[in-house]
Amino acid sequence: MDSQIYGVPNLIFFIFLAFTVSALPENPSSKPSNSSVQINSNSVLVALLDSHYTELSELVEKALLLHILEKANLLLFHMIPARIESKHWPVEVKKKQIYHTSLCRDANDEKILLKEKNGEKIVSMARVIKSDDIIRPDGVIHGIERLLIPKSVQQDFNARRSLRTTSAVLPEGAPEVDPRTHRLKKTAPPAPVGAPPVLPIFDAMAPGPSLAPAPAPGPGGPHHHFDGESQVKDFIQTLLHYGGYNEMADILVNLTSLASEMGRLVSEGYVLTVLAPNDEAMAKLTTDQLSEPGAPEQIMYYHLIPEYQTEESMYNSVRRFGKVKYDTLRLPHKVVAEEADGSVKFGQGEGSAYLFDPDIYTDGRISVQGIDGVLFPAEESKVAPKAAPVAKIVSKPRRGKLLEMACTMLGAVGHDSHFSSCH
């Protein structure tokens, strides 16, 4: 018991402290007459509180070094469930040592040695400096020179002091719902550089028109392996320098937030093909087509294909398969492509457009193909047939069903002739 709790001042080991020997009856097997234990004024516990041995609990509490459970174990370790006065002090015989179990249940079978050596009474590693200091019917108090510390208390204190058993919990907020997938946000596993995105592009899009966030870094992390913002700026500049596509660039940059949204998608590893109507085609748009809330975004979404296609790849597809349907970012509408006059035609009927300026911009992530018309989904391009003029025909007024039923009943009994309404 000579080991110390690190950090406890040495002074505490040299103050006269209490060693409580038994707060129990002399015969542990005998049962008390009452169902509850009564502590009277002649009890050893009362005497302990009135004595100078209260310094033990006061010092431990003022030191603020031990938890409540450890304080209790420390005090209980100084109590033996047996009445041992100085005249009954065990003497070591033939090197046979006598150990006693304390009231501390968390001592892990650690026992207290009582012996007498060179005329001095010893309790573990502490000398008894005041034998039989307090004697009561239910117990005896001996004064010892130092504090007895069970190993369990030492280990708990030292482990906590060295932070070995302290586990900090990072604060976490409430779970967040991803507005794109409507599911709880989960930390995605790290993806290798250049790997395709995990989410479909439709789930990665902004939740609504004009709500696209700032471009995010690509799979390369802070190295910006895919710098989508710069790539989108490059293709916008290419449109402007190419000439004839200023209206398209103006809608992407100024009228909507599609340019920043496209940059974020490309940064996350997605690819896009832009069917860009030229200025002549954009001039044919009416005010009604652009005045509806979100109309510019919806028109542009129908011109964005979530694939990387060039003029050669699309022409080869339509030559081989006839008609090809490409997904667009305007769900669930698709754009139909077919071969016509040695080129690629998109759409059908009067709302079709030809691939007019192929491969305006191709960088492996974004492909821009100029077309000579603005495309609309098939449902919106259909014009409602005009109603044919109806000739006015004079007819007899129709009788109500109730009157007709009444006339039928009167006719059955031969009285309908009396009513003019039935003729």
C-alpha positions in Angstrom: 0.0 0.0 0.0 3.0 2.3 -0.4 2.0 3.4 -3.8 0.6 7.0 -4.1 -2.0 8.7 -6.2 -0.1 11.0 -8.4 -0.9 14.7 -7.8 -2.0 14.3 -4.2 0.1 16.6 -1.9 2.5 14.7 0.4 1.1 16.5 3.4 -2.1 14.4 3.4 -0.2 11.3 4.2 1.2 12.7 7.5 -2.0 14.0 9.1 -3.5 11.8 11.8 -6.4 10.0 10.2 -9.1 7.6 11.3 -9.0 3.9 11.0 -12.4 2.6 11.7 -12.6 -1.0 12.9 -16.1 -2.3 12.8 -19.3 -0.4 12.8 -21.0 -3.8 13.1 -21.9 -6.0 16.1 -19.2 -8.1 17.6 -21.0 -11.3 16.4 -21.7 -10.7 12.7 -23.9 -13.8 12.5 -26.4 -12.5 15.1 -29.3 -10.6 13.7 -30.6 -7.3 15.2 -33.9 -7.5 17.0 -35.4 -4.6 14.9 -35.9 -4.7 11.2 -34.0 -1.4 10.7 -30.6 -0.6 12.2 -30.7 2.1 14.9 -27.8 4.4 15.5 -27.9 6.0 19.0 -25.8 8.7 20.5 -23.4 6.1 21.9 -22.5 4.8 18.4 -19.0 4.8 17.0 -20.2 6.7 13.9 -21.5 9.6 16.1 -18.3 9.6 18.0 -16.3 9.7 14.7 -18.3 12.7 13.5 -17.6 14.5 16.8 -13.9 13.7 16.8 -10.9 15.2 15.1 -10.9 12.4 12.6 -13.4 14.3 10.4 -10.4 15.8 8.7 -10.2 12.7 6.5 -13.5 13.4 4.7 -12.9 17.2 4.7 -9.4 16.9 3.2 -10.6 14.5 0.5 -13.5 16.8 -0.4 -11.5 20.0 -0.4 -8.8 18.4 -2.6 -11.4 17.8 -5.4 -9.2 15.0 -6.6 -11.6 12.1 -6.3 -15.0 11.3 -7.6 -17.9 10.5 -5.2 -17.6 6.8 -5.7 -13.9 6.9 -5.1 -14.3 8.9 -1.9 -16.8 6.3 -0.6 -14.4 3.5 -1.5 -11.6 5.3 0.2 -13.5 5.7 3.4 -14.9 2.1 3.3 -11.4 0.8 2.8 -10.6 2.0 6.3 -13.4 -0.1 7.9 -13.2 -3.8 8.9 -16.3 -5.7 9.8 -14.8 -7.0 13.1 -14.2 -5.7 16.5 -10.5 -5.6 17.2 -9.2 -3.8 20.2 -5.5 -3.3 21.0 -5.5 -6.2 23.5 -6.8 -8.5 20.7 -4.3 -7.3 18.1 -3.1 -10.2 16.0 0.6 -11.2 16.5 2.4 -12.8 13.6 3.1 -16.4 14.4 5.6 -18.4 12.3 5.5 -15.8 9.6 1.8 -16.4 9.1 0.2 -13.1 8.4 -3.4 -12.2 9.2 -5.5 -10.3 6.6 -8.9 -8.8 7.0 -11.4 -7.8 4.3 -12.6 -4.2 4.4 -16.1 -2.9 3.7 -15.0 -1.6 0.3 -16.6 -3.9 -2.2 -14.6 -2.5 -5.1 -11.3 -3.3 -3.6 -10.9 -6.3 -5.9 -10.2 -8.8 -3.1 -7.5 -6.4 -1.7 -7.2 -7.1 2.0 -5.7 -5.2 4.9 -2.8 -6.7 6.9 -2.9 -6.4 10.7 0.4 -7.3 12.5 2.6 -6.3 15.4 6.3 -5.7 14.7 8.9 -4.6 17.3 6.1 -3.7 19.7 4.3 -1.5 17.2 0.9 -2.2 15.7 0.9 -2.1 11.9 -2.1 -1.7 9.5 -0.8 -2.5 6.1 2.1 0.0 5.7 0.8 2.5 8.4 1.7 2.6 12.0 -1.0 2.8 14.7 -0.2 6.0 16.6 -3.2 6.0 18.9 -4.7 2.7 19.8 -8.3 2.5 21.2 -8.7 6.2 20.7 -12.5 5.8 20.6 -14.3 2.8 22.0 -18.0 2.2 21.6 -20.2 -0.8 21.9 -20.5 -1.1 18.1 -17.0 -0.3 17.1 -13.5 0.9 17.9 -11.4 3.6 16.3 -7.6 3.5 16.0 -5.6 6.4 14.8 -3.0 5.7 12.0 -0.3 7.8 10.6 -1.2 7.7 6.9 -4.0 7.2 4.5 -4.7 3.8 3.1 -5.5 3.9 -0.6 -7.0 0.8 -2.4 -5.3 0.0 -5.7 -8.6 0.4 -7.5 -8.9 4.0 -6.5 -5.2 4.6 -7.5 -5.8 3.1 -10.9 -9.0 5.1 -11.6 -7.5 8.3 -10.5 -4.2 8.0 -12.4 -6.0 6.8 -15.5 -8.3 9.8 -15.4 -5.5 12.2 -14.7 -3.5 10.9 -17.7 -6.7 11.1 -19.9 -6.5 7.4 -20.7 -10.1 6.8 -19.7 -11.4 10.2 -20.8 -13.3 10.0 -24.1 -14.4 13.3 -25.6 -17.5 13.2 -27.7 -17.7 15.6 -30.6 -20.9 17.7 -30.6 -23.3 16.7 -33.4 -26.2 18.6 -34.7 -29.5 17.3 -35.7 -29.6 15.0 -38.8 -29.9 17.0 -42.0 -32.0 16.0 -45.0 -30.4 16.3 -48.4 -32.8 18.5 -50.5 -31.6 16.7 -53.6 -32.4 13.2 -52.5 -34.8 13.9 -49.7 -32.9 11.5 -47.5 -30.7 11.9 -44.5 -27.3 13.2 -45.3 -24.6 10.5 -44.9 -20.8 11.0 -45.2 -19.9 9.6 -48.6 -16.8 7.3 -48.6 -13.8 8.8 -50.2 -13.8 8.3 -54.0 -10.6 7.9 -56.0 -9.6 10.8 -58.2 -11.4 10.8 -61.5 -14.0 8.2 -60.4 -17.5 8.8 -61.7 -20.0 10.4 -59.3 -22.0 8.1 -57.1 -25.4 10.0 -57.4 -27.2 10.2 -60.7 -26.9 13.7 -62.1 -30.6 14.4 -61.5 -30.1 13.9 -57.8 -27.0 16.1 -57.8 -28.9 19.0 -59.4 -29.9 22.1 -57.4 -33.3 21.6 -55.7 -35.0 24.3 -57.9 -34.5 27.1 -60.4 -32.1 29.9 -59.3 -31.1 28.0 -56.1 -27.8 26.5 -57.3 -25.1 26.7 -54.6 -21.5 27.8 -55.2 -19.3 25.4 -57.2 -17.9 22.6 -55.0 -14.4 21.1 -55.2 -14.1 17.9 -57.3 -13.0 14.5 -56.2 -9.4 15.8 -56.0 -10.3 17.7 -52.9 -8.5 21.0 -52.4 -6.5 20.4 -55.6 -9.6 20.9 -57.7 -9.0 18.0 -60.1 -12.2 19.0 -61.9 -12.4 22.8 -61.8 -15.9 23.1 -63.2 -16.2 26.8 -62.6 -13.3 27.5 -64.8 -14.5 25.1 -67.5 -17.9 26.7 -67.6 -16.3 30.1 -67.9 -14.2 28.8 -70.7 -17.1 27.5 -72.7 -19.1 30.7 -72.1 -16.2 32.8 -73.4 -16.0 30.4 -76.4 -19.6 31.0 -77.2 -19.1 34.8 -77.1 -16.0 34.7 -79.2 -17.5 32.3 -81.7 -20.3 34.7 -82.3 -24.0 34.3 -82.8 -24.7 32.8 -79.3 -24.8 35.8 -77.1 -28.5 35.3 -76.1 -27.7 31.7 -74.9 -24.7 33.0 -72.8 -26.8 35.8 -71.4 -29.5 33.4 -70.1 -26.9 31.0 -68.6 -25.0 33.8 -66.8 -27.4 36.7 -66.1 -31.0 35.5 -66.2 -30.4 32.2 -64.4 -27.9 30.5 -62.1 -27.4 27.7 -64.5 -23.8 28.6 -65.2 -22.8 28.2 -61.5 -24.9 25.0 -61.3 -23.2 23.5 -64.3 -19.8 24.4 -62.8 -20.7 22.6 -59.6 -21.9 19.5 -61.5 -18.7 19.4 -63.6 -16.6 19.8 -60.4 -18.3 16.8 -58.9 -17.4 14.7 -61.9 -20.4 14.9 -64.1 -20.3 15.5 -67.9 -22.7 17.6 -70.0 -23.6 18.2 -73.6 -25.1 21.6 -74.4 -27.4 22.0 -77.4 -27.0 25.8 -77.8 -29.6 27.6 -79.9 -28.1 30.5 -81.9 -29.3 34.1 -81.6 -31.6 33.9 -84.6 -33.4 31.0 -83.0 -33.6 32.7 -79.6 -35.1 35.8 -81.2 -38.1 33.8 -82.2 -39.1 33.1 -78.5 -42.2 35.1 -77.5 -42.8 37.1 -74.4 -45.3 34.5 -73.2 -42.8 31.7 -73.5 -40.3 33.6 -71.3 -42.7 35.3 -68.8 -43.7 32.2 -66.8 -41.8 31.7 -63.5 -38.8 29.5 -64.1 -39.4 29.4 -67.8 -35.8 30.3 -68.9 -34.4 27.5 -66.6 -36.9 24.9 -68.0 -36.0 25.8 -71.5 -32.3 25.5 -70.9 -32.7 22.3 -68.9 -34.3 20.7 -72.0 -31.1 21.6 -74.0 -28.7 20.0 -71.5 -27.9 16.3 -72.0 -26.2 14.4 -69.1 -23.8 12.7 -71.5 -20.6 13.7 -73.3 -21.5 13.6 -77.0 -19.7 15.1 -80.0 -21.0 15.8 -83.5 -19.3 12.6 -84.6 -20.7 10.3 -81.9 -24.3 11.6 -82.3 -24.2 11.3 -86.1 -22.8 7.8 -85.9 -25.6 6.9 -83.5 -28.4 8.2 -85.6 -26.9 6.7 -88.8 -26.8 3.3 -87.1 -30.0 3.3 -85.0 -32.2 5.7 -86.9 -33.8 7.6 -84.0 -32.0 8.1 -80.7 -33.6 9.5 -77.5 -31.3 11.4 -75.2 -32.1 12.2 -71.6 -32.3 15.8 -70.6 -32.0 17.6 -67.3 -35.7 18.4 -67.7 -37.2 15.2 -66.3 -38.9 13.2 -67.6 -38.6 14.7 -71.1 -36.2 13.3 -73.7 -35.0 14.9 -76.9 -35.2 12.8 -80.1 -32.4 12.9 -82.6 -32.3 11.5 -86.1 -30.2 11.7 -89.3 -31.4 14.3 -91.9 -29.6 15.7 -94.9 -26.2 14.5 -93.7 -26.6 16.1 -90.3 -28.4 15.5 -87.0 -31.9 16.8 -86.5 -33.4 17.2 -83.0 -37.1 17.3 -82.3 -39.9 16.6 -84.7 -42.1 18.6 -87.0 -42.0 22.4 -86.9 -40.3 22.4 -83.5 -37.2 20.6 -84.8 -33.6 22.0 -85.0 -30.5 21.0 -87.0 -27.0 20.6 -85.7 -25.8 23.8 -87.2 -22.4 24.6 -85.6 -20.8 21.3 -84.5 -18.2 21.0 -81.7 -18.1 24.7 -80.7 -16.4 23.6 -77.4 -15.2 20.2 -76.4 -12.9 19.6 -73.4 -13.8 16.1 -72.3 -16.3 17.3 -69.7 -18.5 19.8 -71.5 -19.5 19.6 -75.2 -21.3 22.5 -76.9 -23.2 21.9 -80.1 -24.8 24.8 -81.9 -28.3 24.3 -83.2 -30.6 26.5 -85.3 -33.8 26.3 -83.3 -35.2 26.3 -79.7 -36.4 22.8 -78.7 -39.5 22.1 -76.6 -40.9 18.8 -75.4 -43.3 17.1 -77.6 -46.3 17.7 -75.3 -45.7 21.5 -75.4 -45.0 21.8 -79.1 -48.4 20.3 -80.0 -50.8 23.0 -81.0 -54.4 22.5 -80.0 -56.6 21.9 -83.1 -59.0 24.8 -83.9 -62.6 24.0 -83.2 -64.8 23.7 -86.4 -67.7 26.2 -86.7 -71.0 24.8 -85.6 -74.1 25.6 -87.6 -77.0 26.8 -85.6 -79.9 24.4 -85.8 -83.3 25.3 -84.4 -84.7 22.4 -82.4 -87.5 21.8 -80.1 -86.7 22.4 -76.5 -85.8 19.2 -74.6 -88.1 18.1 -71.9 -86.6 17.5 -68.5 -86.2 13.9 -67.4 -88.6 14.4 -64.5 -91.3 15.8 -66.9 -90.6 13.0 -69.4 -91.0 10.4 -66.7 -94.3 12.0 -65.5 -95.7 12.0 -69.1 -94.8 8.3 -69.5 -96.7 7.4 -66.3 -99.7 9.5 -67.4 -99.7 7.9 -70.8 -99.8 4.5 -69.2 -103.1 5.4 -67.5 -104.5 7.3 -70.5 -104.4 10.8 -68.9 -101.5 12.4 -70.8 -103.9 14.0 -73.3 -105.1 16.4 -70.5 -101.6 18.0 -70.3 -100.2 20.2 -73.1 -96.7 19.8 -71.9 -96.8 16.1 -72.7 -97.5 16.7 -76.5 
